Amino acid sequence: MRVVVQRVRSGKVTLQGSVLGEIGTGYVVLVGVREGDTERDARYLAAKCANLRVLEDAVGKMNVGLREAGGRVLVVSQFTLYGEAQKGNRPSFSLAARPEAAEPLYDLFVQHLREILGADAVATGSFGGMMELTIVNDGPVTLIIDSVSNKE
């Protein structure tokens, strides 16, 4: 699995004009599932995201986590994180897991985040939906984190 974590001042995801999830200070987390990923990957990345300390402390250093700051997370599925565009101009998504394999792992990722941070601290989009995402980046601070089993 792969996540892109963006520190934000706010984030909102909509589907066909309806707001699905909205947060203030915290992280927008884009989640991609790769063929062969497991529950271990989902749990590892959820814990990693929940415990990241990239919010600023009183002196402006990235040293504060979500719980300490009262921040929230907006989680959005994004299979295109496994797009390969090295050859040609049209990306291949052959590394991305099929929806029937990816959705349960995405759901587990969200569930584990909620167990760690509390249900109210985690908002989501719609798995596989064609969504609009509005983000006000803070910094900007963006991290790309791969799960343990995908370290090559």
C-alpha positions, 0 to 999 in steps of 0.5 A, a space after each residue: 500500500 502507498 499513502 500520500 499524506 498532506 498536512 492541511 489547514 482544511 480539506 473537503 471531498 464531494 461527490 456529485 455536489 454532496 459533501 462526503 467528508 470535511 476537515 479543518 487542521 490535519 491531514 488529507 491521506 490519499 490511499 492506493 492499494 497494490 496487488 498483493 497487499 495484506 491487512 498487515 499493510 493497512 494496519 501498518 500505514 494507518 498506525 504510521 499516519 495516526 502517529 506522524 508528528 508533522 504539525 507545528 509546535 509553539 516554535 514552528 517545528 514539526 513535532 506535534 501529532 494529530 491527537 495532541 493538536 486535535 487534528 483530523 484526517 480526511 481519507 480518500 482512495 486513489 488507485 492512481 498512486 500505482 500508475 506507471 508512466 515510465 513508458 509512453 504517455 498513457 499510464 498503466 495501472 497494472 500494479 493497482 489492486 482490483 477494486 474487490 481486493 482494494 476496497 476491504 483493505 481501504 476499509 480496514 485502513 479507515 477502521 484502524 485509523 478510527 480505532 486509534 484516533 476516534 471515529 469523529 477524527 476520521 472523515 472519508 470519501 467514497 471508495 472508487 467514486 469520481 470525487 472532487 477534492 479541495 485542499 488548503 495545504 499547510 506548508 506545504 508538507 507532503 509525505 509519501 509512505 509505502 507499507 512494509 511489504 512493498 519495500 523493494 
